[in-house]
Amino acid sequence: MTEMTAAHRTLPFNTWLIVENLNNHRTVEVRVNDRGPFAGSRILDLSYGAARLLGATGPGVVPIRLRVLGGSTSAPVSRDRAFAVQVGAFSAQDKALALQRELAGTGTEANVQQAEVGGRTIYRVRVGRFASSAEATATARRLAQGGYAVIVVAE
């Protein structure tokens, strides 16, 4: 429910997608891990976590743009695995830096990471590098109580 996943009728499992909410231009990366949707003319069902980051939990159904990044199996589990809390992802670096400054004003140290996703450059705003998902989740809860849309990610 809280993972970045989606259901699609025909795409192979473990296909990675970028989904953009055309109403607010927020984007999220998801992995196909289920079949569906089987209602109406919808093309994708998102997990609650992905829908929340897209701002789609209120309306329930929103217009989207879907881009296939490719297929992959799940990342292997590593003893060196670390976790972070992602507070935002932007196509404009200045917006990411503004969020980083806003978080610094609350006493939260964040970093901006540049990434290439589907041929586009995005800027991810992340807090911390935690050894366990439990530590990251505690920070995520604190940030969520402050009004931020957050997600715990494995690095």
N, CA, C and O atoms as a DFTB+ gen file, in Angstrom:
620 C
 N C O
     1  1       0.809      -1.197       0.000
     2  2       0.000       0.000       0.000
     3  2       0.859       1.272       0.000
     4  3       0.526       2.248      -0.672
     5  1       1.955       1.256       0.750
     6  2       2.789       2.448       0.843
     7  2       3.984       2.411      -0.111
     8  3       4.723       3.391      -0.209
     9  1       4.178       1.306      -0.808
    10  2       5.280       1.198      -1.757
    11  2       4.942       1.957      -3.034
    12  3       3.783       2.302      -3.266
    13  1       5.947       2.216      -3.858
    14  2       5.749       2.902      -5.134
    15  2       5.452       1.861      -6.205
    16  3       6.322       1.490      -6.993
    17  1       4.192       1.394      -6.217
    18  2       3.803       0.319      -7.119
    19  2       2.519       0.677      -7.858
    20  3       1.818       1.631      -7.520
    21  1       2.236      -0.141      -8.898
    22  2       1.046       0.084      -9.709
    23  2       0.566      -1.234     -10.297
    24  3       1.302      -2.219     -10.363
    25  1      -0.692      -1.219     -10.722
    26  2      -1.270      -2.355     -11.435
    27  2      -1.564      -1.923     -12.862
    28  3      -2.105      -0.842     -13.094
    29  1      -1.205      -2.773     -13.816
    30  2      -1.466      -2.520     -15.235
    31  2      -1.950      -3.831     -15.842
    32  3      -1.539      -4.910     -15.413
    33  1      -2.824      -3.735     -16.841
    34  2      -3.425      -4.942     -17.421
    35  2      -2.431      -5.797     -18.187
    36  3      -2.517      -7.024     -18.138
    37  1      -1.482      -5.181     -18.899
    38  2      -0.638      -5.972     -19.806
    39  2       0.865      -5.810     -19.632
    40  3       1.614      -6.703     -20.027
    41  1       1.332      -4.722     -19.066
    42  2       2.780      -4.540     -18.923
    43  2       3.364      -5.631     -18.031
    44  3       2.733      -6.025     -17.050
    45  1       4.551      -6.124     -18.354
    46  2       5.157      -7.172     -17.532
    47  2       5.429      -6.690     -16.111
    48  3       5.707      -5.513     -15.880
    49  1       5.343      -7.613     -15.172
    50  2       5.712      -7.297     -13.801
    51  2       7.147      -6.790     -13.781
    52  3       7.970      -7.196     -14.601
    53  1       7.440      -5.902     -12.840
    54  2       8.756      -5.277     -12.648
    55  2       9.101      -4.253     -13.725
    56  3      10.255      -3.840     -13.839
    57  1       8.103      -3.837     -14.520
    58  2       8.311      -2.728     -15.448
    59  2       8.259      -1.437     -14.649
    60  3       7.352      -1.240     -13.840
    61  1       9.231      -0.553     -14.872
    62  2       9.282       0.737     -14.182
    63  2       8.637       1.803     -15.043
    64  3       8.868       1.861     -16.250
    65  1       7.823       2.651     -14.416
    66  2       7.091       3.704     -15.102
    67  2       7.299       5.041     -14.417
    68  3       7.545       5.100     -13.212
    69  1       7.200       6.113     -15.188
    70  2       7.057       7.449     -14.610
    71  2       5.617       7.839     -14.882
    72  3       5.156       7.800     -16.023
    73  1       4.912       8.215     -13.828
    74  2       3.524       8.626     -13.936
    75  2       3.462      10.108     -13.579
    76  3       3.955      10.517     -12.528
    77  1       2.858      10.908     -14.449
    78  2       2.701      12.339     -14.199
    79  2       1.222      12.668     -14.075
    80  3       0.427      12.312     -14.945
    81  1       0.852      13.345     -12.996
    82  2      -0.503      13.863     -12.821
    83  2      -0.590      15.114     -13.686
    84  3       0.095      16.100     -13.415
    85  1      -1.420      15.087     -14.719
    86  2      -1.504      16.215     -15.646
    87  2      -2.200      17.430     -15.041
    88  3      -2.125      18.525     -15.598
    89  1      -2.877      17.251     -13.908
    90  2      -3.519      18.389     -13.248
    91  2      -2.520      19.261     -12.498
    92  3      -2.660      20.484     -12.475
    93  1      -1.496      18.632     -11.873
    94  2      -0.552      19.407     -11.057
    95  2       0.915      19.186     -11.450
    96  3       1.805      19.805     -10.868
    97  1       1.172      18.328     -12.413
    98  2       2.503      18.030     -12.976
    99  2       3.454      17.364     -11.986
   100  3       4.666      17.374     -12.200
   101  1       2.935      16.793     -10.918
   102  2       3.779      15.985     -10.026
   103  2       4.061      14.656     -10.719
   104  3       3.231      14.149     -11.473
   105  1       5.244      14.096     -10.454
   106  2       5.599      12.808     -11.033
   107  2       6.039      11.838      -9.951
   108  3       6.460      12.238      -8.866
   109  1       5.934      10.568     -10.266
   110  2       6.360       9.521      -9.354
   111  2       6.845       8.334     -10.194
   112  3       6.309       8.061     -11.268
   113  1       7.864       7.636      -9.688
   114  2       8.353       6.421     -10.329
   115  2       7.691       5.244      -9.628
   116  3       7.708       5.160      -8.400
   117  1       7.108       4.335     -10.405
   118  2       6.444       3.160      -9.829
   119  2       6.881       1.907     -10.569
   120  3       7.377       1.964     -11.695
   121  1       6.684       0.774      -9.907
   122  2       6.981      -0.542     -10.486
   123  2       5.681      -1.317     -10.604
   124  3       4.901      -1.373      -9.653
   125  1       5.443      -1.915     -11.765
   126  2       4.242      -2.730     -11.963
   127  2       4.416      -4.036     -11.197
   128  3       5.358      -4.791     -11.436
   129  1       3.485      -4.291     -10.266
   130  2       3.568      -5.515      -9.474
   131  2       2.221      -6.223      -9.349
   132  3       2.076      -7.159      -8.564
   133  1       1.219      -5.762     -10.143
   134  2      -0.117      -6.341     -10.032
   135  2      -0.847      -6.160     -11.352
   136  3      -0.399      -5.414     -12.223
   137  1      -1.976      -6.849     -11.496
   138  2      -2.827      -6.724     -12.680
   139  2      -4.028      -5.854     -12.357
   140  3      -4.516      -5.850     -11.227
   141  1      -4.498      -5.125     -13.342
   142  2      -5.645      -4.246     -13.186
   143  2      -5.329      -2.955     -13.909
   144  3      -4.279      -2.874     -14.546
   145  1      -6.147      -1.977     -13.849
   146  2      -7.472      -1.950     -13.237
   147  2      -8.496      -2.623     -14.157
   148  3      -8.282      -2.755     -15.362
   149  1      -9.586      -3.033     -13.569
   150  2     -10.622      -3.719     -14.323
   151  2     -11.929      -2.946     -14.279
   152  3     -12.998      -3.512     -14.509
   153  1     -11.846      -1.651     -13.984
   154  2     -13.035      -0.790     -13.925
   155  2     -12.937       0.304     -14.980
   156  3     -11.934       1.014     -15.058
   157  1     -13.973       0.432     -15.780
   158  2     -14.039       1.529     -16.739
   159  2     -12.890       1.545     -17.714
   160  3     -12.385       0.496     -18.115
   161  1     -12.476       2.746     -18.098
   162  2     -11.410       2.902     -19.085
   163  2     -10.077       3.279     -18.439
   164  3      -9.166       3.752     -19.118
   165  1      -9.969       3.070     -17.132
   166  2      -8.711       3.401     -16.462
   167  2      -7.583       2.525     -16.987
   168  3      -7.807       1.371     -17.355
   169  1      -6.378       3.069     -17.021
   170  2      -5.240       2.314     -17.542
   171  2      -4.254       1.900     -16.455
   172  3      -3.389       1.058     -16.696
   173  1      -4.374       2.487     -15.252
   174  2      -3.397       2.219     -14.206
   175  2      -4.045       2.392     -12.847
   176  3      -4.813       3.330     -12.632
   177  1      -3.738       1.491     -11.934
   178  2      -4.106       1.653     -10.533
   179  2      -2.822       1.875      -9.755
   180  3      -1.882       1.089      -9.868
   181  1      -2.775       2.931      -8.971
   182  2      -1.590       3.239      -8.175
   183  2      -1.782       2.807      -6.735
   184  3      -2.901       2.786      -6.222
   185  1      -0.681       2.462      -6.090
   186  2      -0.724       2.221      -4.649
   187  2      -1.090       3.533      -3.950
   188  3      -0.957       4.611      -4.529
   189  1      -1.546       3.434      -2.712
   190  2      -1.909       4.638      -1.965
   191  2      -0.714       5.581      -1.850
   192  3      -0.863       6.792      -2.013
   193  1       0.475       5.031      -1.569
   194  2       1.667       5.863      -1.420
   195  2       1.974       6.657      -2.681
   196  3       2.297       7.842      -2.603
   197  1       1.876       6.016      -3.843
   198  2       2.138       6.706      -5.107
   199  2       1.051       7.734      -5.401
   200  3       1.348       8.846      -5.838
   201  1      -0.204       7.369      -5.163
   202  2      -1.318       8.297      -5.406
   203  2      -1.206       9.525      -4.509
   204  3      -1.508      10.641      -4.932
   205  1      -0.768       9.313      -3.260
   206  2      -0.625      10.430      -2.317
   207  2       0.424      11.417      -2.811
   208  3       0.207      12.628      -2.757
   209  1       1.558      10.913      -3.293
   210  2       2.607      11.800      -3.781
   211  2       2.179      12.544      -5.051
   212  3       2.640      13.657      -5.306
   213  1       1.308      11.933      -5.835
   214  2       0.812      12.594      -7.047
   215  2      -0.319      13.571      -6.756
   216  3      -0.726      14.327      -7.638
   217  1      -0.830      13.564      -5.526
   218  2      -1.965      14.422      -5.204
   219  2      -3.260      13.890      -5.785
   220  3      -4.144      14.663      -6.152
   221  1      -3.377      12.569      -5.870
   222  2      -4.539      11.950      -6.501
   223  2      -5.443      11.214      -5.526
   224  3      -6.389      10.553      -5.955
   225  1      -5.180      11.308      -4.224
   226  2      -6.003      10.545      -3.285
   227  2      -7.372      11.171      -3.067
   228  3      -8.333      10.453      -2.791
   229  1      -7.487      12.471      -3.182
   230  2      -8.792      13.124      -3.029
   231  2      -9.715      12.800      -4.187
   232  3     -10.786      12.229      -3.988
   233  1      -9.301      13.167      -5.419
   234  2     -10.174      12.919      -6.559
   235  2     -10.309      11.434      -6.900
   236  3     -11.340      11.011      -7.423
   237  1      -9.287      10.649      -6.613
   238  2      -9.335       9.222      -6.906
   239  2      -8.942       8.880      -8.329
   240  3      -8.164       7.949      -8.539
   241  1      -9.450       9.596      -9.301
   242  2      -9.116       9.378     -10.704
   243  2      -8.646      10.713     -11.275
   244  3      -9.348      11.720     -11.186
   245  1      -7.446      10.708     -11.865
   246  2      -6.890      11.929     -12.453
   247  2      -6.310      11.604     -13.819
   248  3      -5.942      10.457     -14.075
   249  1      -6.220      12.601     -14.706
   250  2      -5.558      12.356     -15.991
   251  2      -4.051      12.223     -15.764
   252  3      -3.457      12.983     -14.999
   253  1      -3.449      11.248     -16.437
   254  2      -2.010      11.003     -16.258
   255  2      -1.304      10.889     -17.595
   256  3      -1.919      10.637     -18.631
   257  1       0.006      11.083     -17.540
   258  2       0.896      10.742     -18.649
   259  2       1.766       9.614     -18.123
   260  3       2.298       9.690     -17.016
   261  1       1.903       8.584     -18.914
   262  2       2.617       7.391     -18.502
   263  2       3.804       7.181     -19.421
   264  3       3.655       7.176     -20.643
   265  1       5.000       7.006     -18.830
   266  2       6.188       6.703     -19.625
   267  2       6.839       5.445     -19.087
   268  3       7.070       5.320     -17.884
   269  1       7.134       4.519     -19.974
   270  2       7.777       3.267     -19.590
   271  2       9.285       3.488     -19.558
   272  3       9.887       3.914     -20.544
   273  1       9.884       3.188     -18.404
   274  2      11.337       3.316     -18.268
   275  2      12.046       2.037     -18.660
   276  3      13.160       2.078     -19.182
   277  1      11.414       0.905     -18.416
   278  2      12.020      -0.380     -18.747
   279  2      11.698      -1.405     -17.692
   280  3      11.088      -1.103     -16.667
   281  1      12.117      -2.616     -17.957
   282  2      11.863      -3.710     -17.029
   283  2      13.086      -4.014     -16.210
   284  3      14.214      -3.769     -16.636
   285  1      12.856      -4.549     -15.034
   286  2      13.961      -4.893     -14.153
   287  2      13.437      -5.793     -13.064
   288  3      12.263      -5.729     -12.698
   289  1      14.285      -6.606     -12.564
   290  2      13.911      -7.375     -11.390
   291  2      14.162      -6.505     -10.174
   292  3      14.815      -5.466     -10.270
   293  1      13.655      -6.920      -9.052
   294  2      13.877      -6.161      -7.831
   295  2      15.361      -6.092      -7.530
   296  3      16.118      -7.006      -7.857
   297  1      15.765      -5.012      -6.913
   298  2      17.172      -4.849      -6.553
   299  2      17.567      -5.892      -5.525
   300  3      16.788      -6.180      -4.617
   301  1      18.747      -6.461      -5.642
   302  2      19.168      -7.458      -4.671
   303  2      19.317      -6.842      -3.284
   304  3      19.689      -5.678      -3.137
   305  1      19.023      -7.640      -2.293
   306  2      19.158      -7.175      -0.917
   307  2      20.639      -7.131      -0.569
   308  3      21.379      -8.065      -0.878
   309  1      21.067      -6.067       0.063
   310  2      22.467      -5.876       0.401
   311  2      22.596      -5.553       1.877
   312  3      21.742      -4.883       2.456
   313  1      23.654      -6.029       2.468
   314  2      23.906      -5.682       3.873
   315  2      24.220      -4.198       4.017
   316  3      24.054      -3.629       5.096
   317  1      24.676      -3.565       2.924
   318  2      25.033      -2.155       2.952
   319  2      23.858      -1.250       2.591
   320  3      24.045      -0.058       2.349
   321  1      22.673      -1.797       2.555
   322  2      21.492      -1.035       2.155
   323  2      21.240       0.099       3.149
   324  3      21.359      -0.076       4.362
   325  1      20.895       1.244       2.612
   326  2      20.589       2.408       3.436
   327  2      19.238       2.959       3.002
   328  3      18.747       2.656       1.915
   329  1      18.650       3.767       3.864
   330  2      17.334       4.340       3.609
   331  2      17.396       5.852       3.784
   332  3      18.226       6.374       4.528
   333  1      16.504       6.539       3.087
   334  2      16.387       7.985       3.206
   335  2      14.909       8.330       3.140
   336  3      14.074       7.489       2.810
   337  1      14.599       9.581       3.460
   338  2      13.231      10.070       3.362
   339  2      13.195      11.077       2.221
   340  3      13.844      12.121       2.283
   341  1      12.434      10.757       1.178
   342  2      12.306      11.687       0.061
   343  2      11.142      12.626       0.340
   344  3      10.025      12.190       0.617
   345  1      11.423      13.923       0.262
   346  2      10.435      14.949       0.577
   347  2       9.922      15.614      -0.701
   348  3       8.890      16.284      -0.677
   349  1      10.627      15.438      -1.802
   350  2      10.170      16.021      -3.053
   351  2      11.032      15.593      -4.208
   352  3      12.175      15.170      -4.031
   353  1      10.463      15.707      -5.416
   354  2      11.190      15.466      -6.658
   355  2      10.688      16.484      -7.671
   356  3       9.483      16.619      -7.885
   357  1      11.617      17.193      -8.287
   358  2      11.265      18.318      -9.144
   359  2      12.021      18.256     -10.462
   360  3      13.120      17.705     -10.533
   361  1      11.428      18.822     -11.497
   362  2      12.131      18.938     -12.768
   363  2      12.979      20.216     -12.791
   364  3      13.878      20.354     -13.621
   365  1      12.690      21.144     -11.879
   366  2      13.442      22.397     -11.795
   367  2      14.315      22.399     -10.539
   368  3      13.816      22.217      -9.428
   369  1      15.609      22.605     -10.722
   370  2      16.547      22.585      -9.606
   371  2      16.231      23.673      -8.576
   372  3      16.394      23.442      -7.378
   373  1      15.785      24.850      -9.015
   374  2      15.514      25.926      -8.069
   375  2      14.402      25.556      -7.093
   376  3      14.440      25.976      -5.936
   377  1      13.415      24.783      -7.531
   378  2      12.347      24.351      -6.620
   379  2      12.888      23.373      -5.582
   380  3      12.505      23.427      -4.414
   381  1      13.783      22.479      -6.010
   382  2      14.401      21.534      -5.070
   383  2      15.241      22.275      -4.044
   384  3      15.197      21.954      -2.857
   385  1      16.005      23.264      -4.492
   386  2      16.844      24.033      -3.569
   387  2      15.999      24.865      -2.605
   388  3      16.380      25.053      -1.449
   389  1      14.853      25.366      -3.075
   390  2      13.954      26.119      -2.193
   391  2      13.412      25.213      -1.095
   392  3      13.323      25.630       0.060
   393  1      13.048      23.981      -1.438
   394  2      12.568      23.041      -0.423
   395  2      13.692      22.684       0.543
   396  3      13.453      22.557       1.744
   397  1      14.906      22.522       0.041
   398  2      16.056      22.239       0.893
   399  2      16.243      23.371       1.911
   400  3      16.478      23.104       3.089
   401  1      16.140      24.636       1.468
   402  2      16.276      25.782       2.377
   403  2      15.122      25.812       3.394
   404  3      15.335      26.093       4.573
   405  1      13.915      25.524       2.932
   406  2      12.769      25.494       3.835
   407  2      12.965      24.459       4.936
   408  3      12.684      24.728       6.104
   409  1      13.446      23.278       4.567
   410  2      13.701      22.228       5.553
   411  2      14.810      22.647       6.516
   412  3      14.726      22.373       7.713
   413  1      15.843      23.307       6.006
   414  2      16.932      23.783       6.871
   415  2      16.390      24.755       7.909
   416  3      16.865      24.779       9.044
   417  1      15.398      25.559       7.530
   418  2      14.773      26.492       8.461
   419  2      14.037      25.800       9.596
   420  3      13.782      26.407      10.636
   421  1      13.694      24.527       9.400
   422  2      13.025      23.759      10.462
   423  2      14.028      22.902      11.247
   424  3      13.650      22.140      12.137
   425  1      15.320      23.047      10.894
   426  2      16.340      22.258      11.582
   427  2      16.578      20.894      10.960
   428  3      17.229      20.043      11.567
   429  1      16.060      20.673       9.760
   430  2      16.213      19.390       9.076
   431  2      17.206      19.537       7.937
   432  3      17.006      20.347       7.032
   433  1      18.273      18.757       7.982
   434  2      19.284      18.803       6.929
   435  2      18.854      17.904       5.781
   436  3      18.622      16.710       5.972
   437  1      18.748      18.474       4.596
   438  2      18.351      17.726       3.407
   439  2      19.402      17.907       2.328
   440  3      20.166      18.872       2.345
   441  1      19.436      16.973       1.392
   442  2      20.335      17.120       0.252
   443  2      19.524      16.986      -1.028
   444  3      18.459      16.369      -1.054
   445  1      20.059      17.581      -2.086
   446  2      19.418      17.516      -3.399
   447  2      20.275      16.611      -4.269
   448  3      21.478      16.826      -4.424
   449  1      19.629      15.592      -4.835
   450  2      20.325      14.647      -5.697
   451  2      19.782      14.759      -7.111
   452  3      18.572      14.700      -7.330
   453  1      20.681      14.920      -8.063
   454  2      20.291      14.971      -9.468
   455  2      20.246      13.552     -10.005
   456  3      21.143      12.755      -9.733
   457  1      19.198      13.230     -10.774
   458  2      19.071      11.895     -11.356
   459  2      18.501      12.004     -12.761
   460  3      17.734      12.918     -13.066
   461  1      18.879      11.078     -13.594
   462  2      18.310      10.976     -14.939
   463  2      17.265       9.875     -14.896
   464  3      17.570       8.729     -14.563
   465  1      16.046      10.225     -15.230
   466  2      14.951       9.269     -15.215
   467  2      14.178       9.409     -16.520
   468  3      13.597      10.458     -16.800
   469  1      14.176       8.357     -17.305
   470  2      13.449       8.386     -18.568
   471  2      13.890       9.481     -19.496
   472  3      13.067      10.049     -20.214
   473  1      15.183       9.800     -19.503
   474  2      15.700      10.840     -20.375
   475  2      15.498      12.253     -19.859
   476  3      15.835      13.218     -20.544
   477  1      14.948      12.386     -18.651
   478  2      14.733      13.712     -18.057
   479  2      15.570      13.838     -16.796
   480  3      15.804      12.854     -16.094
   481  1      16.015      15.045     -16.515
   482  2      16.744      15.305     -15.277
   483  2      15.743      15.688     -14.203
   484  3      14.898      16.561     -14.400
   485  1      15.856      15.014     -13.050
   486  2      15.026      15.382     -11.906
   487  2      15.938      15.646     -10.717
   488  3      17.078      15.184     -10.663
   489  1      15.399      16.404      -9.766
   490  2      16.141      16.768      -8.564
   491  2      15.357      16.265      -7.368
   492  3      14.258      16.745      -7.088
   493  1      15.922      15.300      -6.667
   494  2      15.268      14.686      -5.518
   495  2      15.755      15.350      -4.240
   496  3      16.956      15.543      -4.052
   497  1      14.826      15.696      -3.367
   498  2      15.166      16.268      -2.067
   499  2      15.013      15.156      -1.041
   500  3      13.914      14.646      -0.822
   501  1      16.127      14.784      -0.414
   502  2      16.126      13.663       0.531
   503  2      16.749      14.062       1.857
   504  3      17.662      14.885       1.927
   505  1      16.223      13.450       2.900
   506  2      16.686      13.677       4.265
   507  2      17.298      12.383       4.776
   508  3      16.690      11.316       4.693
   509  1      18.512      12.494       5.308
   510  2      19.145      11.396       6.025
   511  2      19.701      10.274       5.179
   512  3      19.461      10.165       3.976
   513  1      20.446       9.459       5.867
   514  2      20.942       8.171       5.374
   515  2      20.878       7.268       6.589
   516  3      21.733       7.326       7.473
   517  1      19.850       6.430       6.619
   518  2      19.559       5.619       7.794
   519  2      19.903       4.160       7.535
   520  3      19.726       3.656       6.426
   521  1      20.396       3.488       8.570
   522  2      20.772       2.080       8.447
   523  2      19.557       1.160       8.406
   524  3      19.644       0.039       7.904
   525  1      18.422       1.626       8.933
   526  2      17.231       0.773       8.937
   527  2      16.019       1.557       8.460
   528  3      15.968       2.782       8.563
   529  1      15.051       0.823       7.937
   530  2      13.825       1.483       7.494
   531  2      13.053       2.039       8.689
   532  3      12.315       3.013       8.546
   533  1      13.215       1.432       9.861
   534  2      12.529       1.927      11.066
   535  2      13.007       3.333      11.433
   536  3      12.200       4.191      11.789
   537  1      14.321       3.568      11.345
   538  2      14.854       4.904      11.626
   539  2      14.324       5.922      10.621
   540  3      13.927       7.027      10.989
   541  1      14.322       5.532       9.339
   542  2      13.827       6.430       8.295
   543  2      12.339       6.697       8.488
   544  3      11.882       7.823       8.289
   545  1      11.590       5.686       8.869
   546  2      10.149       5.837       9.073
   547  2       9.855       6.810      10.205
   548  3       8.903       7.586      10.117
   549  1      10.652       6.783      11.264
   550  2      10.459       7.716      12.381
   551  2      10.650       9.158      11.901
   552  3       9.877      10.043      12.269
   553  1      11.669       9.392      11.089
   554  2      11.891      10.732      10.541
   555  2      10.771      11.105       9.574
   556  3      10.316      12.249       9.562
   557  1      10.326      10.148       8.769
   558  2       9.230      10.401       7.830
   559  2       7.959      10.811       8.572
   560  3       7.253      11.720       8.134
   561  1       7.667      10.159       9.675
   562  2       6.470      10.511      10.460
   563  2       6.567      11.940      10.992
   564  3       5.594      12.694      10.960
   565  1       7.750      12.299      11.479
   566  2       7.954      13.655      11.996
   567  2       7.739      14.688      10.893
   568  3       7.075      15.702      11.110
   569  1       8.295      14.434       9.719
   570  2       8.145      15.368       8.606
   571  2       6.693      15.417       8.117
   572  3       6.191      16.485       7.766
   573  1       6.030      14.277       8.096
   574  2       4.624      14.234       7.677
   575  2       3.751      15.035       8.635
   576  3       2.808      15.702       8.208
   577  1       4.061      14.974       9.929
   578  2       3.309      15.763      10.911
   579  2       3.522      17.256      10.678
   580  3       2.681      18.071      11.059
   581  1       4.640      17.618      10.055
   582  2       4.921      19.005       9.714
   583  2       4.298      19.419       8.389
   584  3       4.505      20.542       7.929
   585  1       3.533      18.517       7.770
   586  2       2.821      18.842       6.549
   587  2       3.508      18.462       5.250
   588  3       3.027      18.820       4.175
   589  1       4.630      17.741       5.325
   590  2       5.339      17.357       4.118
   591  2       4.834      16.007       3.612
   592  3       4.520      15.114       4.400
   593  1       4.762      15.870       2.275
   594  2       4.449      14.577       1.646
   595  2       5.773      13.826       1.528
   596  3       6.670      14.251       0.800
   597  1       5.890      12.732       2.232
   598  2       7.169      12.019       2.318
   599  2       7.019      10.555       1.917
   600  3       5.925       9.991       1.904
   601  1       8.152       9.976       1.596
   602  2       8.209       8.538       1.342
   603  2       9.584       8.039       1.738
   604  3      10.585       8.721       1.521
   605  1       9.635       6.855       2.316
   606  2      10.906       6.228       2.665
   607  2      11.402       5.483       1.426
   608  3      10.658       4.719       0.811
   609  1      12.668       5.715       1.069
   610  2      13.248       5.071      -0.114
   611  2      14.530       4.339       0.281
   612  3      15.262       4.758       1.178
   613  1      14.775       3.235      -0.418
   614  2      16.039       2.516      -0.247
   615  2      17.048       3.127      -1.201
   616  3      16.723       3.417      -2.353
   617  1      18.266       3.323      -0.730
   618  2      19.316       3.907      -1.588
   619  2      20.283       2.844      -2.024
   620  3      21.234       3.136      -2.749
